[in-house]
Amino acid sequence: MLQTLKNAWRVEEIRKKILFTLIILLLYRIGNAIPVPYVNTESLQSYFNALQNTVLGLLNVMSGGAFSQATIFALSIQPYINASIIIQLLCIAIPALERMSKDEGEEGKKKIAAITRYSTVGIGLLQGFAYFMLIKNNGLLVAEAKSSVWAAIVIVLTFTSGSALIMWLGEQITEYGIGNGISMILFASIISRFPTSIISTIRNVVTGSLSWWVAVLMYLGALAIIILIVFVNDAERRVPVQYSKRVVGRKMYGGQSTHLPMKVNMSGVMPVIFAQSIASLPATIAAFTGHSDSGWAQTDSILYAIIYFLLIIFFAYFYSTIQFNPIEVANNLKKNGGYIPGFRPGKPTSEFIQKVLNKITLFGALYLGIIATTPILIQHFSSTASLTGLSLGGTSIIIVVGVALETIRAIEAQLLMRNYKGFLD
């Protein structure tokens, strides 16, 4: 990984993309430190300290601490993620949107992107209003703003504008930087919380509220999860492919054997990101309506873990279907004179590829679901109060390690495109 970054830095174009991405992330972190007006941030912080294992604590982690400080980027990337999920699902359910996304080419994709942007603003407006009501109902506004309509308008519009600006920053990273913009912003948010988490763990060990061996087990477990993620992330099923010999003029082409690589975790961290957003919707509604102590709002509950697990499996299949089309792959093999030994070209080949895809997608989905929900179950059945926040650890590690690996792969792809031999050896 370090060698790849070093080699990428030597290429001027890639270096500019890396610097551009870092500048955007810096702007995002600066926005996370600017609070909206009329909010008593000290009281708000105290209020959130007691809600670490609720959905509000989860939203706070995903926003890099901005949610508990009511900054302009408090809503983080959540409105954009929710809007993306809704529009992608509607593209399957509504024929007009499906035709727009598939048949109209680049123009259709631009229209879908525009619809997603408008939906993001709408969802940001709703979430901004809900967050304002949460602050108001718990008496967390400054005295002069408690009955001011102007203060309400300013706070809601600031939250909404912040979510729209984050959406734009993410799109800039995707287009001009390195990696996926949504993933990179989430990566920066979660990483920014790691030093605080480590210091808190050390403090708990020193004060005696957490046994040292429990802390060691926590970090060893995190290390084991990282190793497993790296291992599965590189795992793939190689389907053998044979190309027929054909004579063109006096030369003979084909006849070689190769393979069709199919990633076990084809969709990366996106199922986890999307599943977390959908699973937290009921809890978000419960928390924003003043029921943060209810079972729905707890991120260490059995119900949340089950819903989260099932949604990860659903989105893993959903994304594998979008990214890999067995019929198209089978047709391409047929056109190029390739075939899978033991299967006739055409429909039998596509059915076999679909069968293999279903099996490896199930394994990848179960792997993601188990890693994400195991800390939740440990937290639920644990009687140790100092393990607070552990239920958020599995999701955070998956996102951070997954995004890091995807970013390295994107850099390697940029290097390979420029045909620099020996860089990745």
C-alpha positions in Angstrom: 0.0 0.0 0.0 2.8 2.5 0.9 4.7 1.6 -2.2 1.6 2.2 -4.3 1.1 5.6 -2.7 4.8 6.4 -3.2 4.6 5.5 -6.9 1.4 7.4 -7.4 2.9 10.5 -5.9 5.5 10.5 -8.7 2.8 10.9 -11.4 1.8 14.5 -11.7 -1.8 13.9 -12.7 -2.5 11.4 -9.9 -0.7 13.6 -7.4 -3.0 16.5 -8.3 -6.0 14.2 -7.8 -4.8 13.1 -4.4 -4.1 16.7 -3.3 -7.6 17.8 -4.6 -9.2 15.0 -2.6 -7.3 16.0 0.6 -8.3 19.7 0.1 -11.9 18.8 -0.2 -11.7 16.6 2.9 -10.0 19.5 4.7 -12.9 21.9 3.7 -15.3 19.3 5.0 -13.5 19.1 8.4 -13.5 22.9 8.6 -17.2 22.9 8.0 -17.6 20.3 10.8 -16.1 22.8 13.3 -18.5 25.8 12.5 -21.6 25.6 14.6 -25.0 27.0 13.5 -26.2 30.0 15.4 -28.8 30.0 18.3 -27.8 26.6 19.7 -26.3 26.0 23.1 -23.5 23.7 22.0 -22.3 22.9 25.6 -25.7 21.6 26.7 -26.1 19.8 23.4 -22.8 18.0 23.9 -23.8 16.9 27.4 -27.1 15.7 26.0 -25.4 13.5 23.4 -22.9 12.0 25.9 -25.8 10.0 27.4 -27.0 8.8 24.0 -23.9 7.0 22.6 -25.7 3.7 22.0 -28.7 5.2 20.3 -29.1 6.1 16.7 -28.2 9.7 17.6 -24.8 8.4 18.7 -24.5 6.5 15.3 -25.3 9.7 13.4 -22.7 11.5 15.5 -20.0 8.9 14.6 -20.9 9.0 10.9 -20.7 12.8 10.9 -17.4 12.9 12.6 -18.8 14.5 15.8 -20.5 17.3 13.9 -24.0 16.1 14.8 -23.5 16.5 18.6 -22.1 20.0 18.0 -24.8 21.2 15.7 -22.4 22.4 13.0 -23.3 23.3 9.5 -22.4 19.8 8.4 -24.3 18.1 11.2 -26.5 16.1 8.8 -23.3 14.8 7.0 -23.8 12.7 3.9 -26.9 10.9 5.2 -29.5 12.9 3.2 -27.5 12.1 0.0 -27.2 8.4 0.8 -30.9 8.2 1.6 -31.8 10.0 -1.7 -29.5 7.7 -3.7 -31.1 4.6 -2.2 -34.6 5.8 -2.9 -33.8 6.8 -6.5 -31.9 3.6 -7.3 -34.8 1.5 -6.0 -37.3 3.6 -7.9 -35.2 3.1 -11.1 -36.1 -0.6 -10.7 -39.8 -0.1 -9.7 -40.7 2.7 -12.2 -40.2 1.8 -15.9 -39.8 5.4 -17.0 -36.8 5.9 -14.6 -35.4 2.5 -15.7 -35.5 3.5 -19.3 -33.9 6.9 -18.5 -31.0 5.2 -16.6 -30.4 2.4 -19.1 -31.5 3.6 -22.6 -30.6 7.3 -22.6 -26.9 6.9 -22.0 -25.0 9.7 -20.5 -27.9 12.2 -20.8 -30.1 9.8 -18.8 -27.5 9.4 -16.1 -27.3 13.2 -15.8 -31.1 13.4 -15.3 -31.0 10.7 -12.6 -28.2 12.6 -10.9 -30.3 15.8 -11.0 -33.3 14.0 -9.5 -31.0 12.6 -6.8 -29.8 16.1 -6.0 -33.3 17.6 -5.6 -34.3 14.6 -3.5 -31.2 15.2 -1.3 -32.3 18.8 -0.7 -35.8 17.6 0.2 -34.6 15.0 2.6 -32.1 17.4 4.1 -34.9 19.9 4.7 -37.0 17.2 6.6 -34.0 16.0 8.6 -32.9 19.6 9.4 -36.4 20.4 10.7 -36.5 17.2 12.7 -33.1 18.1 14.3 -34.3 21.6 15.1 -37.4 20.2 16.8 -35.1 17.8 18.8 -33.0 20.7 19.9 -36.0 22.9 20.7 -38.0 20.3 22.6 -35.0 19.5 24.9 -34.3 23.2 25.7 -31.0 23.3 23.9 -31.5 26.7 22.2 -30.1 29.9 23.6 -32.6 32.0 25.5 -33.3 34.6 22.8 -34.0 32.0 20.1 -36.6 29.8 22.0 -39.6 31.6 20.6 -38.1 33.1 17.5 -39.4 32.0 14.0 -36.3 33.6 12.4 -34.0 31.4 14.5 -35.9 28.3 13.4 -35.6 29.3 9.7 -31.9 30.0 10.0 -31.1 26.7 11.7 -33.1 24.5 9.4 -31.9 26.2 6.2 -28.3 26.1 7.5 -28.5 22.3 8.1 -30.1 21.8 4.7 -27.5 24.0 2.9 -24.8 22.0 4.7 -26.1 18.7 3.5 -26.4 20.1 -0.1 -22.8 21.4 0.1 -21.5 18.0 1.3 -23.3 16.4 -1.6 -21.5 18.7 -4.0 -18.1 18.1 -2.3 -18.6 14.4 -2.7 -19.4 14.7 -6.4 -16.3 16.8 -6.9 -14.2 14.0 -5.3 -15.8 11.4 -7.5 -15.2 13.4 -10.7 -11.9 15.1 -10.1 -10.3 13.3 -7.2 -9.5 9.7 -6.1 -12.2 7.2 -5.0 -15.9 7.5 -4.4 -16.9 10.9 -2.8 -19.5 9.5 -0.4 -17.2 6.8 0.9 -14.3 9.3 1.3 -16.3 11.7 3.3 -17.6 8.9 5.6 -14.0 7.7 5.8 -12.8 11.1 7.0 -15.7 11.4 9.5 -15.0 8.0 11.1 -11.2 8.4 11.2 -11.5 11.8 13.0 -13.2 10.0 15.9 -10.6 7.3 16.3 -8.1 9.4 18.5 -11.0 10.4 20.8 -12.1 6.7 21.1 -8.5 5.5 21.9 -8.1 8.3 24.5 -11.4 7.4 26.1 -10.5 3.7 26.3 -7.1 4.5 27.9 -8.9 6.8 30.4 -11.3 4.0 31.3 -8.5 1.6 31.9 -6.6 4.1 34.1 -9.7 4.9 36.2 -10.5 1.2 36.6 -13.9 1.3 34.9 -12.5 -1.0 32.1 -10.3 -4.0 32.7 -7.0 -3.9 30.7 -7.6 -7.4 29.3 -11.0 -6.3 28.0 -9.3 -3.4 26.2 -6.7 -5.7 24.7 -9.3 -8.1 23.5 -11.2 -5.2 21.9 -8.2 -4.1 19.9 -7.2 -7.7 19.0 -10.7 -8.2 17.8 -10.5 -5.0 15.7 -7.2 -6.2 14.3 -8.7 -9.6 13.4 -11.6 -7.9 11.7 -9.2 -5.8 9.6 -7.2 -8.9 8.5 -10.4 -10.7 7.6 -11.7 -7.7 5.6 -8.4 -7.5 3.7 -8.4 -11.2 3.0 -12.1 -11.4 1.8 -11.7 -8.2 -0.1 -9.1 -9.7 -2.4 -10.8 -13.1 -2.6 -12.3 -14.0 -6.0 -13.9 -17.0 -7.8 -12.1 -17.7 -11.1 -14.3 -19.3 -13.6 -12.2 -21.0 -16.3 -12.7 -19.7 -19.9 -11.5 -21.4 -23.1 -11.2 -19.6 -26.4 -11.7 -21.5 -29.7 -9.1 -21.6 -32.4 -9.9 -19.7 -35.5 -7.9 -19.1 -38.7 -7.7 -15.6 -40.2 -5.7 -15.6 -43.5 -2.5 -17.5 -42.7 -2.6 -16.9 -39.0 -4.3 -18.8 -36.2 -5.9 -16.9 -33.3 -7.4 -18.1 -30.0 -7.0 -21.4 -28.4 -5.7 -20.0 -25.1 -7.2 -20.6 -21.6 -8.0 -17.8 -19.2 -10.4 -17.2 -16.4 -13.3 -14.9 -15.5 -12.6 -13.2 -12.1 -15.7 -12.7 -9.9 -15.1 -10.9 -6.6 -16.5 -12.4 -3.4 -17.2 -8.9 -2.0 -18.1 -7.3 -5.4 -20.1 -4.3 -4.0 -17.4 -3.3 -1.4 -18.7 -1.2 1.5 -21.8 0.2 -0.1 -24.2 -2.5 1.3 -23.0 -1.6 4.8 -23.4 2.2 4.2 -26.8 1.9 2.6 -28.1 -0.8 5.1 -27.0 1.4 8.1 -29.0 4.4 6.7 -32.2 2.4 6.1 -31.9 0.4 9.4 -31.6 3.6 11.4 -34.7 5.3 9.8 -37.2 4.0 12.4 -34.7 4.8 15.2 -34.1 8.2 13.8 -37.8 9.0 13.8 -38.1 7.7 17.4 -35.1 9.8 18.5 -36.2 13.0 16.7 -39.7 12.7 18.2 -38.3 12.7 21.7 -38.2 8.9 22.3 -34.5 8.4 22.3 -34.8 6.0 25.3 -37.1 3.6 23.4 -36.0 0.3 22.1 -36.4 1.5 18.5 -33.7 4.1 19.0 -31.1 1.7 20.5 -28.3 0.6 18.1 -27.4 -2.3 20.4 -30.8 -3.9 20.3 -31.5 -7.3 18.9 -34.2 -5.9 16.6 -31.8 -3.3 15.1 -29.2 -6.1 14.6 -31.6 -8.3 12.7 -32.9 -5.5 10.5 -29.3 -4.4 9.8 -28.2 -7.9 8.9 -31.1 -8.5 6.5 -30.6 -5.1 4.8 -26.9 -5.8 4.3 -27.7 -9.1 2.5 -30.4 -7.3 0.4 -28.1 -4.5 -0.7 -25.2 -6.9 -1.4 -27.4 -8.7 -3.9 -28.8 -5.5 -5.2 -25.4 -4.1 -6.0 -24.0 -7.3 -7.4 -27.0 -7.3 -9.8 -26.3 -3.8 -10.9 -22.5 -4.3 -11.4 -22.4 -7.7 -13.0 -24.8 -8.8 -15.7 -24.4 -12.6 -16.5 -26.3 -12.4 -19.7 -24.1 -9.6 -21.1 -20.9 -11.5 -20.0 -22.2 -14.7 -21.7 -22.9 -12.8 -24.9 -19.5 -11.1 -24.9 -17.8 -14.5 -24.5 -19.9 -15.9 -27.3 -19.0 -13.0 -29.6 -15.3 -13.5 -28.9 -15.3 -17.2 -29.4 -15.0 -18.0 -25.7 -16.9 -20.6 -23.6 -16.8 -22.1 -20.2 -15.9 -25.8 -20.4 -18.9 -28.0 -19.9 -21.5 -25.4 -20.8 -22.8 -24.4 -24.2 -22.5 -20.7 -25.2 -25.5 -18.5 -24.6 -28.2 -19.2 -22.1 -26.5 -22.2 -20.3 -23.4 -20.1 -19.8 -25.4 -17.2 -18.4 -27.3 -19.5 -16.1 -24.1 -21.0 -14.8 -22.5 -17.5 -14.2 -25.7 -16.4 -12.4 -25.5 -19.5 -10.2 -21.9 -18.8 -9.3 -22.7 -15.1 -8.7 -25.5 -15.9 -6.3 -23.3 -18.2 -4.3 -20.3 -15.8 -3.9 -22.7 -12.9 -3.2 -24.3 -14.8 -0.4 -21.0 -15.6 1.1 -19.9 -11.9 0.8 -23.2 -10.7 2.2 -23.0 -13.0 5.2 -19.4 -12.0 5.9 -20.4 -8.3 5.9 -23.4 -8.9 8.0 -21.6 -11.0 10.6 -18.8 -8.5 11.0 -21.2 -5.5 11.3 -23.6 -7.2 13.7 -21.3 -9.1 16.0 -20.2 -6.0 18.0 -23.9 -5.1 18.3 -24.7 -8.5 19.9 -21.6 -8.3 22.2 -22.7 -4.8 23.4 -26.3 -6.0 23.9 -25.3 -9.0 26.1 -22.4 -7.4 27.9 -22.9 -6.0 31.3 -19.8 -3.8 31.1 -20.8 -0.2 30.9 -17.4 0.9 29.5 -18.1 -1.0 26.3 -20.4 1.8 25.3 -20.0 2.5 21.6 -18.7 -0.9 20.8 -21.8 -1.6 18.7 -20.7 1.1 16.3 -17.2 -0.3 16.0 -17.9 -3.1 13.5 -19.6 -0.8 11.0 -16.8 1.8 11.4 -14.0 -0.7 10.8 -15.7 -2.2 7.7 -16.2 1.3 6.2 -12.7 2.6 7.0 -10.8 -0.5 5.8 -13.1 -1.0 2.8 -12.8 2.6 1.6 -9.0 2.4 2.1 -8.7 -0.7 0.0 -11.0 0.7 -2.7 -9.0 3.9 -2.8 -5.7 2.0 -3.2 -7.3 -0.1 -6.0 -8.4 3.1 -7.7 -4.9 4.5 -7.5 -3.5 1.2 -8.8 -5.9 1.4 -11.7 -4.7 4.9 -12.5 -1.1 3.7 -12.5 -2.0 0.7 -14.8 -3.7 3.0 -17.2 -0.5 4.8 -17.7 1.4 1.5 -18.2 4.1 2.1 -15.6 5.7 -1.3 -15.5 7.0 -2.6 -12.2 5.2 0.0 -10.1 2.9 -2.5 -8.5 5.4 -5.4 -8.1 
